Amino acid sequence: MSPPALIVLCGLPGAGKSRLARELSARAPVTVISADRVRRILVSQPAYSDQEHAFVHAVCHRLARRGLDEGRTVALDSTNLRQQHRQRFLGLADRYHVPCHVVHVECEEATIRSRLRRRMRGEGTDGSTADERVYELLRETEEPVREPCVRVRGDGDVTTAARTVLSLLRPEGVALPMYQSPAWARPTTAGI
């Protein structure tokens, strides 16, 4: 694997960021920091307020620092819809002298709304509690991504998006090998 890097996923709730993050960690040694999981652990009744968002982002920032301290490639799975949030992580990458890749995950609105409805019925697997109300709230506050970024599709199969992101991590001219989890972490059917 190439040297450590920071991947900052951004996009609206339901766009497919968590699916992409899972695919990245399945294909390469990428440590995923999920803002949804952090929020679920720290906040009993999420309100998605600015104050709550700042608190969750501060914890994610600290976790990202820890991952970079350990020499890991870290992917931040969060909406990161405001430039100030993205800039904070770009600044972190600068301090650690590692590349930072902003990845904007885009998706059709109808697909997003369908995913959010399934999520509210308990059919979601990403752990987020963001519903259509939160989607509307965040859509109103979304700021254009002005930083250099890679745009990927979050609808459909995320394999292509994951390959695109992982290609950013490999040194010039070096193929990135397919990541396989260590033997001790693979599921087994022995003894069943």
C-alpha positions as CSV (number, residue, x, y, z in Angstrom):
1,M,0.0,0.0,0.0
2,S,1.1,3.5,-0.6
3,P,2.0,6.0,2.3
4,P,-0.8,7.2,4.5
5,A,-3.5,9.5,3.1
6,L,-6.7,11.2,4.1
7,I,-9.9,10.6,2.1
8,V,-12.7,13.1,2.8
9,L,-16.0,11.8,1.6
10,C,-18.7,14.4,1.1
11,G,-22.3,14.4,-0.1
12,L,-25.9,14.5,1.0
13,P,-27.4,11.9,3.3
14,G,-28.3,8.8,1.3
15,A,-25.9,9.6,-1.5
16,G,-23.9,6.4,-0.9
17,K,-21.0,7.6,1.2
18,S,-21.2,4.7,3.7
19,R,-21.5,2.1,1.0
20,L,-18.4,3.5,-0.7
21,A,-16.5,3.6,2.6
22,R,-17.4,0.0,3.3
23,E,-16.2,-0.9,-0.2
24,L,-12.9,1.0,0.3
25,S,-12.2,-0.8,3.5
26,A,-13.0,-4.2,2.0
27,R,-10.6,-3.6,-0.9
28,A,-7.6,-1.8,0.9
29,P,-6.3,-1.1,4.4
30,V,-8.4,2.0,4.9
31,T,-9.6,3.0,8.3
32,V,-13.1,4.4,8.1
33,I,-14.3,7.0,10.6
34,S,-18.1,7.1,10.4
35,A,-19.6,10.4,11.6
36,D,-23.0,8.5,11.9
37,R,-21.4,5.9,14.2
38,V,-19.7,8.7,16.3
39,R,-23.1,10.5,16.5
40,R,-24.9,7.4,17.5
41,I,-22.4,6.7,20.3
42,L,-22.3,10.3,21.6
43,V,-25.8,11.7,21.1
44,S,-28.9,9.9,22.3
45,Q,-31.4,12.0,20.3
46,P,-29.7,13.4,17.2
47,A,-30.9,16.9,16.2
48,Y,-28.3,17.5,13.4
49,S,-27.9,21.1,14.8
50,D,-24.8,23.1,14.1
51,Q,-23.6,22.6,17.6
52,E,-24.1,18.9,17.5
53,H,-22.4,18.7,14.1
54,A,-19.4,20.7,15.4
55,F,-19.1,18.2,18.3
56,V,-19.3,15.2,16.1
57,H,-16.8,16.7,13.7
58,A,-14.3,17.5,16.5
59,V,-14.4,13.8,17.6
60,C,-14.0,12.6,14.0
61,H,-11.0,15.0,13.6
62,R,-9.4,13.6,16.7
63,L,-9.9,10.0,15.5
64,A,-8.5,10.9,12.1
65,R,-5.4,12.4,13.8
66,R,-5.0,9.1,15.7
67,G,-5.2,7.1,12.5
68,L,-2.6,9.3,10.8
69,D,-0.4,9.1,13.9
70,E,-0.4,5.3,13.4
71,G,0.5,5.7,9.7
72,R,-2.9,4.6,8.4
73,T,-4.9,5.8,5.4
74,V,-8.1,7.3,6.9
75,A,-11.4,7.8,5.2
76,L,-13.9,10.2,6.8
77,D,-17.5,9.1,6.1
78,S,-19.4,12.3,6.8
79,T,-21.6,14.7,4.8
80,N,-18.9,17.4,4.9
81,L,-21.2,19.7,3.1
82,R,-19.6,23.0,4.3
83,Q,-16.3,24.2,3.1
84,Q,-15.1,24.9,6.7
85,H,-15.6,21.2,7.5
86,R,-13.6,20.1,4.5
87,Q,-10.9,22.7,5.1
88,R,-10.4,21.5,8.6
89,F,-9.5,18.0,7.3
90,L,-7.4,19.5,4.5
91,G,-5.5,21.4,7.2
92,L,-5.0,18.2,9.1
93,A,-3.5,16.5,6.0
94,D,-1.2,19.4,5.6
95,R,0.0,19.2,9.2
96,Y,0.8,15.4,8.7
97,H,2.3,16.0,5.2
98,V,-0.1,13.4,3.7
99,P,-2.2,13.7,0.6
100,C,-5.9,14.6,1.1
101,H,-8.4,13.5,-1.5
102,V,-11.9,15.1,-1.3
103,V,-14.4,12.7,-2.9
104,H,-17.9,14.1,-3.7
105,V,-20.4,11.3,-3.8
106,E,-23.3,12.2,-6.0
107,C,-26.7,10.5,-6.5
108,E,-30.0,11.0,-8.1
109,E,-32.5,12.7,-5.7
110,A,-35.1,9.9,-6.3
111,T,-32.6,7.3,-5.3
112,I,-31.6,9.2,-2.2
113,R,-35.3,9.6,-1.1
114,S,-35.9,5.9,-1.7
115,R,-32.9,5.0,0.5
116,L,-33.9,7.4,3.2
117,R,-37.4,5.9,3.3
118,R,-36.0,2.4,3.5
119,R,-33.7,3.6,6.3
120,M,-36.7,4.9,8.3
121,R,-38.4,1.5,7.9
122,G,-35.3,-0.1,9.5
123,E,-34.0,-1.5,6.2
124,G,-30.8,0.6,6.1
125,T,-27.4,-0.8,7.0
126,D,-25.4,2.3,7.4
127,G,-26.4,3.2,10.9
128,S,-27.6,6.7,10.0
129,T,-30.7,8.3,11.5
130,A,-30.9,11.0,8.8
131,D,-34.3,11.0,7.3
132,E,-35.9,13.1,4.5
133,R,-36.3,16.0,7.0
134,V,-32.6,16.0,7.7
135,Y,-31.9,15.6,3.9
136,E,-33.9,18.8,3.3
137,L,-32.2,20.7,6.1
138,L,-28.7,19.7,4.9
139,R,-29.5,20.3,1.2
140,E,-30.3,23.9,2.1
141,T,-27.0,24.4,3.8
142,E,-24.8,22.5,1.3
143,E,-21.9,24.6,-0.1
144,P,-20.4,23.9,-3.5
145,V,-17.2,21.9,-3.4
146,R,-14.5,24.4,-4.5
147,E,-11.5,22.4,-3.5
148,P,-10.0,20.0,-6.0
149,C,-12.1,16.9,-5.8
150,V,-13.0,13.6,-7.5
151,R,-16.7,13.2,-8.2
152,V,-18.1,9.7,-8.1
153,R,-21.6,8.1,-8.4
154,G,-23.1,6.7,-5.2
155,D,-26.1,5.0,-6.9
156,G,-25.8,1.5,-8.3
157,D,-22.7,-0.6,-7.9
158,V,-20.0,1.3,-5.9
159,T,-17.1,-0.9,-7.3
160,T,-16.2,1.6,-10.0
161,A,-16.3,4.5,-7.5
162,A,-14.1,2.5,-5.1
163,R,-11.6,1.7,-7.8
164,T,-11.5,5.4,-8.8
165,V,-10.8,6.5,-5.2
166,L,-8.2,3.7,-4.6
167,S,-6.4,4.7,-7.8
168,L,-5.6,8.1,-6.0
169,L,-3.7,6.2,-3.3
170,R,-1.2,4.4,-5.5
171,P,2.2,5.9,-6.3
172,E,2.6,7.0,-10.0
173,G,2.9,3.9,-12.2
174,V,2.4,1.4,-9.5
175,A,-0.6,-0.9,-9.6
176,L,-2.5,-1.1,-6.3
177,P,-2.9,-4.8,-5.4
178,M,-6.3,-6.1,-4.5
179,Y,-6.6,-6.1,-0.7
180,Q,-7.5,-9.3,1.1
181,S,-8.3,-9.3,4.7
182,P,-5.9,-11.3,6.9
183,A,-6.8,-15.0,7.4
184,W,-7.8,-14.4,11.0
185,A,-10.5,-11.9,10.0
186,R,-12.1,-14.0,7.2
187,P,-15.4,-15.8,7.8
188,T,-15.1,-19.5,8.1
189,T,-17.5,-22.4,7.8
190,A,-15.3,-24.8,9.8
191,G,-17.1,-26.5,12.6
192,I,-20.6,-25.7,11.2
